[in-house]
């Protein structure tokens, strides 16, 4: 579900995405009208240098971040070191010559991190005209299923598709993978969810 302008209701309403192509085919949940809308642009991905320290050794790795995404000391994210992926905690952020407590992805020259046991699963969630970058720590073998709802960063999201680290994008409802194989999850806020 996503919130977009409905030409019949003449206001922004919840819509279900029926088909994704060059444009999205959506159906209004208020009046039932089916219409097309432009596909929201995917935010640009940036690759940021990350130094990962694990026990007695350190290695140069990388972290993928959305343009405009903010990283802070203590954040838990995923770092790619060759073919391996590690959950890491941010211990230092360099922007040029300065060390800062938080910065936008485009300003970061190096992230200093330490390895942690769990992996961090990243999600890009469409909410109206904006895309929210969310994170969730998970055990490496925890499953994620297309079409199911999960809690990420305190928000309930419904998965529309999953980009795999070592393969294609999976889009069919019911298809699943484990957390350590996820490059990024894409989805929408699950508006039907109510916090107790």
C-alpha positions in Angstrom: 0.0 0.0 0.0 1.1 3.5 -0.7 -0.4 6.9 -0.3 -1.0 8.8 -3.6 -3.4 11.3 -5.2 -6.6 9.8 -6.5 -8.3 11.7 -9.4 -11.8 10.5 -8.4 -11.6 11.2 -4.7 -9.6 14.4 -5.4 -7.3 13.8 -2.4 -4.4 11.6 -1.3 -5.6 8.1 -0.4 -4.1 4.6 0.2 -3.6 2.7 -3.0 -2.6 -0.9 -3.7 0.1 -1.5 -6.3 -1.3 -3.9 -8.9 1.7 -3.9 -11.3 5.2 -2.4 -11.5 6.6 -1.4 -14.9 7.8 1.9 -16.4 4.7 3.2 -14.5 2.9 1.8 -11.5 -0.7 0.6 -11.9 -2.5 1.3 -8.7 -6.0 0.9 -7.3 -7.6 3.3 -4.8 -8.7 1.6 -1.6 -11.5 4.3 -1.1 -13.3 4.3 -4.5 -11.7 1.3 -6.3 -10.5 3.4 -9.3 -7.5 1.9 -11.2 -5.0 4.4 -12.7 -1.4 4.8 -13.5 1.2 6.9 -11.7 4.9 7.6 -12.4 7.2 5.2 -10.7 9.0 6.9 -7.8 12.7 7.2 -8.6 15.0 4.8 -6.8 17.4 6.8 -4.6 21.0 6.7 -5.7 23.3 4.3 -3.9 26.7 5.4 -2.6 29.6 3.1 -1.7 31.4 4.3 1.4 34.8 3.1 2.6 34.6 1.2 5.9 37.4 -0.1 8.1 36.2 -3.2 9.9 38.0 -4.3 13.1 37.4 -7.9 14.2 39.4 -9.1 17.2 43.1 -8.4 16.3 42.7 -7.6 12.6 41.3 -4.8 10.5 40.3 -4.8 6.8 39.2 -2.2 4.3 35.5 -3.0 3.3 32.6 -1.0 2.0 29.1 0.0 3.0 26.2 0.8 0.7 24.1 3.8 1.7 21.3 5.8 0.1 22.1 9.3 -1.0 21.1 11.6 1.8 21.0 8.8 4.4 22.4 9.8 7.8 24.8 7.6 9.7 25.6 8.1 13.4 28.1 6.7 16.0 26.7 3.4 17.4 24.6 2.6 14.3 24.6 -1.1 13.3 24.9 -1.6 9.6 26.2 -4.2 7.1 29.7 -4.0 5.6 30.8 -6.0 2.5 34.3 -7.4 2.6 34.9 -9.1 -0.7 32.4 -11.9 -0.9 31.6 -11.8 2.8 29.1 -9.6 4.7 29.5 -8.6 8.3 27.3 -6.9 10.8 29.2 -3.9 12.1 28.8 -1.1 14.7 30.0 2.4 13.7 32.7 3.6 16.1 34.1 6.5 14.1 33.0 8.8 11.2 35.4 10.8 9.1 34.4 13.6 6.8 37.6 14.8 5.2 39.9 15.8 8.0 37.3 15.9 10.7 35.8 13.2 13.0 32.1 13.8 13.6 29.3 12.1 15.5 26.9 11.9 12.5 26.9 12.7 8.8 25.1 12.3 5.5 26.4 9.5 3.3 27.8 11.9 0.7 29.9 13.7 3.3 31.5 10.5 4.7 35.1 9.6 3.6 35.6 6.7 5.9 33.6 4.8 8.5 35.4 3.1 11.3 33.6 0.0 12.6 33.8 -3.1 14.7 32.4 -6.5 13.8 29.3 -7.8 15.6 27.6 -11.2 15.5 24.3 -10.4 13.8 23.9 -9.1 10.3 22.0 -5.9 9.6 19.3 -6.0 7.0 18.6 -2.7 5.1 15.3 -1.8 3.7 14.1 1.0 1.4 10.5 1.8 2.2 8.3 3.9 -0.1 6.0 6.3 1.8 4.1 8.6 -0.6 6.8 10.5 -2.5 9.6 9.8 -0.1 11.8 6.7 0.5 12.8 5.8 4.1 16.0 4.0 4.7 15.4 1.5 7.6 17.6 -1.1 9.3 16.9 -4.2 11.3 19.5 -6.6 13.0 18.8 -10.2 12.4 20.4 -13.6 12.8 22.1 -14.6 9.6 19.6 -17.5 9.0 16.5 -15.5 9.8 14.0 -15.7 6.8 12.4 -12.8 5.0 9.4 -13.6 2.7 8.1 -11.4 -0.2 4.5 -10.3 0.6 4.9 -10.7 4.4 5.1 -7.8 7.0 8.0 -7.2 9.3 9.1 -4.5 11.8 12.0 -2.4 10.7 13.3 0.5 12.8 10.1 0.5 14.8 7.9 0.7 11.6 5.8 -2.1 10.2 6.6 -2.7 6.5 5.3 -5.1 3.8 8.0 -6.5 1.5 7.4 -6.0 -2.2 10.8 -7.3 -3.4 14.2 -8.4 -2.2 17.6 -7.7 -4.0 19.9 -10.6 -3.3 23.7 -10.2 -2.8 24.5 -13.1 -5.1 21.6 -13.1 -7.4 18.6 -11.5 -8.9 15.7 -9.5 -7.4 12.9 -11.8 -6.1 9.4 -10.4 -6.5 6.9 -13.2 -6.2 4.8 -13.4 -3.1 5.9 -16.3 -0.9 9.5 -16.4 -2.3 12.0 -16.2 0.6 15.6 -15.9 1.5 17.8 -15.6 4.6 19.1 -12.4 6.1 22.8 -13.0 5.2 21.9 -13.2 1.5 19.9 -9.9 1.5 21.5 -6.9 -0.2 18.3 -4.7 0.3 14.6 -5.2 1.0 12.1 -2.9 -0.7 8.6 -2.4 0.5 5.8 -0.1 1.7 4.6 1.0 5.1 2.0 -1.5 6.3 -0.9 0.9 7.1 -3.1 -2.0 8.2 -0.9 -2.6 11.2 -1.9 -1.0 14.5 0.5 -0.9 17.5 -1.0 -2.4 20.6 
